[in-house]
Amino acid sequence: MAKQESLRTSECPVARTLESIGERWCLMIIREAFDDVRRFSEFQKNLGLAKNILASRLKHLVDIGIFEILPASDGSAYKEYVLTEKGRSVFPIVVALRQWGERY
């Protein structure tokens, strides 16, 4: 537990960023959102992620301000997970990771 606490309060911005969004599924969820995925069922279908894990990661991403939950844009009863300004600012990180992965 002490290790996790030290990352959250670390003076190192890389450590703090990894603590916030560095978990594998968090970045994959954010990547999907950049491809206009907004609904829980769409995230689950695209990622093949268990419902409980997806729900936990989405809650975390909402709690830290990466996503906000809004009524569905089509007027249906569904809710949508929409990237906030903070969430959209992650785009260059996702692009850099993709470029690095393609190169190496």
SELOSE-349539 format. One record per residue: x, y, z of N, C-alpha, C in turn; residue number from 1. Coordinates in Angstrom, 2 decimals. Example, Ala and Ser with C-alpha at 12.3 -4.5 7.8 and 13.67 -1.06 7.14 Angstrom:
# SELOSE-349539
     nxx     nyy     nzz    caxx    cayy    cazz     cxx     cyy     czz  nr
   13.19   -5.69    7.80   12.30   -4.50    7.80   13.20   -3.30    7.80   1
   12.85   -2.25    7.08   13.67   -1.06    7.14   12.90    0.03    7.87   2
***
This chain:
# SELOSE-349539
     nxx     nyy     nzz    caxx    cayy    cazz     cxx     cyy     czz  nr
    0.82   -1.20    0.00    0.00    0.00    0.00    0.86    1.25    0.00   1
    1.98    1.22    0.70    2.83    2.40    0.75    3.34    2.78   -0.63   2
    3.60    1.77   -1.46    4.08    2.06   -2.81    3.03    2.84   -3.60   3
    1.77    2.44   -3.52    0.71    3.14   -4.23    0.56    4.57   -3.71   4
    0.61    4.74   -2.44    0.50    6.07   -1.87    1.63    6.96   -2.37   5
    2.84    6.40   -2.47    3.96    7.22   -2.90    3.80    7.67   -4.35   6
    3.16    6.86   -5.19    2.92    7.28   -6.57    1.91    8.42   -6.63   7
    0.85    8.34   -5.84   -0.18    9.38   -5.85    0.35   10.73   -5.40   8
    1.27   10.69   -4.46    1.78   11.93   -3.90    3.18   12.27   -4.40   9
    3.66   11.50   -5.34    5.00   11.71   -5.87    5.14   13.10   -6.49  10
    6.33   13.63   -6.39    6.63   14.89   -7.06    6.89   14.67   -8.54  11
    7.07   13.42   -8.94    7.36   13.08  -10.33    6.07   13.07  -11.15  12
    5.94   13.93  -12.16    4.72   13.97  -12.96    4.46   12.68  -13.73  13
    5.51   11.96  -14.10    5.32   10.68  -14.81    4.66    9.67  -13.87  14
    5.14    9.60  -12.64    4.56    8.68  -11.66    3.10    9.01  -11.38  15
    2.80   10.30  -11.23    1.41   10.70  -10.97    0.51   10.37  -12.16  16
    1.02   10.59  -13.38    0.24   10.28  -14.58   -0.03    8.79  -14.67  17
    0.99    7.98  -14.44    0.80    6.53  -14.48   -0.19    6.07  -13.43  18
   -0.17    6.69  -12.28   -1.13    6.34  -11.23   -2.56    6.67  -11.68  19
   -2.73    7.74  -12.43   -4.06    8.16  -12.87   -4.58    7.37  -14.05  20
   -3.78    7.26  -15.10   -4.28    6.66  -16.35   -3.39    5.56  -16.90  21
   -2.36    5.17  -16.15   -1.40    4.21  -16.67   -1.84    2.76  -16.67  22
   -2.88    2.44  -15.94   -3.36    1.07  -15.94   -3.83    0.72  -17.35  23
   -3.47   -0.46  -17.81   -3.69   -0.85  -19.20   -5.10   -0.57  -19.70  24
   -6.09   -0.98  -18.99   -7.45   -0.82  -19.49   -7.88    0.63  -19.55  25
   -7.35    1.46  -18.66   -7.72    2.88  -18.70   -7.32    3.51  -20.02  26
   -6.11    3.27  -20.45   -5.66    3.84  -21.72   -6.42    3.26  -22.90  27
   -6.76    1.98  -22.83   -7.53    1.37  -23.92   -8.94    1.96  -23.99  28
   -9.54    2.22  -22.84  -10.86    2.85  -22.80  -10.78    4.25  -23.39  29
   -9.77    5.00  -23.00   -9.59    6.35  -23.54   -9.38    6.29  -25.04  30
   -8.59    5.35  -25.51   -8.37    5.19  -26.95   -9.68    4.96  -27.68  31
  -10.53    4.10  -27.13  -11.84    3.83  -27.74  -12.68    5.11  -27.80  32
  -12.61    5.91  -26.75  -13.38    7.16  -26.73  -12.95    8.10  -27.84  33
  -11.67    8.09  -28.18  -11.21    8.91  -29.29  -11.74    8.40  -30.63  34
  -12.20    7.16  -30.66  -12.85    6.59  -31.85  -14.37    6.69  -31.75  35
  -14.85    7.62  -30.95  -16.28    7.92  -30.78  -17.09    6.83  -30.08  36
  -16.45    5.96  -29.32  -17.18    5.01  -28.48  -17.62    5.77  -27.24  37
  -18.91    5.64  -26.89  -19.44    6.41  -25.76  -20.25    5.58  -24.77  38
  -20.79    4.47  -25.22  -21.68    3.68  -24.35  -20.96    2.49  -23.74  39
  -21.38    2.15  -22.53  -20.80    1.04  -21.79  -20.75   -0.21  -22.66  40
  -21.86   -0.53  -23.30  -21.93   -1.76  -24.11  -20.96   -1.72  -25.28  41
  -20.72   -0.55  -25.84  -19.76   -0.43  -26.95  -18.33   -0.64  -26.46  42
  -18.01   -0.05  -25.30  -16.68   -0.27  -24.73  -16.48   -1.76  -24.47  43
  -17.49   -2.39  -23.88  -17.38   -3.81  -23.55  -17.21   -4.66  -24.80  44
  -18.00   -4.38  -25.81  -17.92   -5.15  -27.06  -16.55   -4.99  -27.72  45
  -16.08   -3.77  -27.81  -14.81   -3.50  -28.49  -13.59   -4.02  -27.74  46
  -13.64   -3.96  -26.42  -12.48   -4.34  -25.62  -12.55   -5.77  -25.09  47
  -13.75   -6.37  -25.08  -13.90   -7.71  -24.54  -13.59   -7.79  -23.05  48
  -13.91   -6.74  -22.37  -13.58   -6.59  -20.96  -14.75   -7.01  -20.09  49
  -14.48   -7.67  -18.97  -15.54   -8.05  -18.03  -16.27   -6.81  -17.53  50
  -17.57   -6.94  -17.32  -18.39   -5.79  -16.91  -17.89   -5.14  -15.64  51
  -17.51   -5.96  -14.65  -17.08   -5.38  -13.38  -15.78   -4.59  -13.52  52
  -14.87   -5.06  -14.34  -13.61   -4.34  -14.54  -13.87   -3.05  -15.32  53
  -14.67   -3.15  -16.37  -15.00   -1.96  -17.16  -15.69   -0.92  -16.30  54
  -16.66   -1.34  -15.50  -17.38   -0.41  -14.63  -16.42    0.27  -13.65  55
  -15.50   -0.50  -13.09  -14.53    0.05  -12.15  -13.62    1.08  -12.82  56
  -13.12    0.76  -14.00  -12.22    1.68  -14.71  -12.96    2.94  -15.16  57
  -14.18    2.79  -15.66  -14.95    3.97  -16.07  -15.24    4.86  -14.87  58
  -15.60    4.26  -13.75  -15.85    5.05  -12.54  -14.60    5.83  -12.16  59
  -13.46    5.17  -12.19  -12.20    5.84  -11.87  -11.95    7.01  -12.82  60
  -12.16    6.78  -14.12  -11.91    7.82  -15.11  -12.89    8.99  -14.97  61
  -14.10    8.71  -14.54  -15.06    9.78  -14.25  -14.61   10.53  -12.99  62
  -14.23    9.78  -11.97  -13.81   10.39  -10.70  -12.62   11.34  -10.85  63
  -11.71   11.02  -11.77  -10.53   11.88  -11.93  -10.73   12.92  -13.03  64
  -11.92   12.97  -13.60  -12.25   14.04  -14.55  -11.87   13.79  -15.99  65
  -11.60   12.54  -16.37  -11.29   12.22  -17.76  -12.57   12.12  -18.58  66
  -13.60   11.54  -17.98  -14.92   11.41  -18.61  -15.97   12.11  -17.77  67
  -17.05   12.48  -18.43  -18.27   12.87  -17.73  -19.39   12.00  -18.29  68
  -20.40   11.77  -17.48  -21.54   10.96  -17.91  -22.65   11.91  -18.31  69
  -23.13   11.74  -19.54  -24.17   12.61  -20.08  -25.32   11.76  -20.63  70
  -26.51   12.36  -20.77  -27.60   11.65  -21.44  -27.18   11.33  -22.87  71
  -27.73   10.25  -23.40  -27.39    9.83  -24.76  -27.69   10.92  -25.77  72
  -26.80   11.09  -26.71  -26.95   12.14  -27.72  -28.12   11.88  -28.67  73
  -28.59   10.62  -28.73  -29.71   10.30  -29.62  -31.07   10.39  -28.92  74
  -31.08   10.86  -27.67  -32.32   11.02  -26.94  -32.83    9.76  -26.26  75
  -32.11    8.65  -26.40  -32.54    7.40  -25.76  -32.27    7.47  -24.25  76
  -32.66    6.42  -23.56  -32.51    6.38  -22.11  -31.08    6.05  -21.67  77
  -30.22    5.74  -22.60  -28.85    5.37  -22.27  -28.05    6.58  -21.78  78
  -26.97    6.29  -21.10  -26.01    7.31  -20.69  -24.76    7.12  -21.54  79
  -24.04    8.21  -21.73  -22.81    8.15  -22.52  -21.64    8.68  -21.71  80
  -20.50    8.07  -21.92  -19.25    8.52  -21.33  -18.56    9.40  -22.35  81
  -18.42   10.68  -22.02  -17.88   11.66  -22.96  -16.59   12.24  -22.37  82
  -15.57   12.31  -23.20  -14.31   12.89  -22.75  -14.48   14.36  -22.39  83
  -13.91   14.73  -21.28  -13.87   16.13  -20.86  -12.69   16.81  -21.55  84
  -12.52   18.08  -21.30  -11.33   18.77  -21.83  -10.06   18.08  -21.32  85
  -10.07   17.72  -20.05   -8.92   17.01  -19.48   -8.71   15.68  -20.21  86
   -9.80   14.98  -20.48   -9.70   13.71  -21.20   -9.19   13.88  -22.62  87
   -9.69   14.89  -23.29   -9.23   15.14  -24.67   -7.76   15.52  -24.71  88
   -7.25   16.06  -23.63   -5.84   16.45  -23.60   -4.91   15.24  -23.55  89
   -5.46   14.05  -23.34   -4.66   12.82  -23.33   -4.32   12.37  -24.76  90
   -4.98   12.94  -25.76   -4.80   12.51  -27.15   -3.33   12.43  -27.58  91
   -2.51   13.45  -27.32   -1.10   13.34  -27.75   -0.36   12.17  -27.10  92
   -0.76   11.80  -25.89   -0.14   10.66  -25.21   -0.50    9.38  -25.95  93
   -1.77    9.23  -26.31   -2.23    8.04  -27.03   -1.53    7.96  -28.39  94
   -1.42    9.08  -29.08   -0.74    9.11  -30.37    0.73    8.70  -30.21  95
    1.40    9.25  -29.20    2.81    8.92  -28.97    2.99    7.44  -28.66  96
    2.10    6.87  -27.85    2.18    5.45  -27.55    1.97    4.60  -28.80  97
    1.03    5.00  -29.63    0.78    4.28  -30.87    2.01    4.35  -31.78  98
    2.57    5.52  -31.94    3.75    5.68  -32.80    4.92    4.86  -32.27  99
    5.11    4.87  -30.98    6.18    4.08  -30.39    5.94    2.59  -30.64 100
    4.69    2.14  -30.44    4.35    0.74  -30.66    4.53    0.32  -32.11 101
    4.21    1.19  -33.03    4.39    0.88  -34.45    5.87    0.83  -34.81 102
    6.65    1.66  -34.16    8.08    1.70  -34.48    8.84    0.53  -33.88 103
    8.48    0.15  -32.63    9.23   -0.90  -31.95    8.40   -2.13  -31.71 104
***
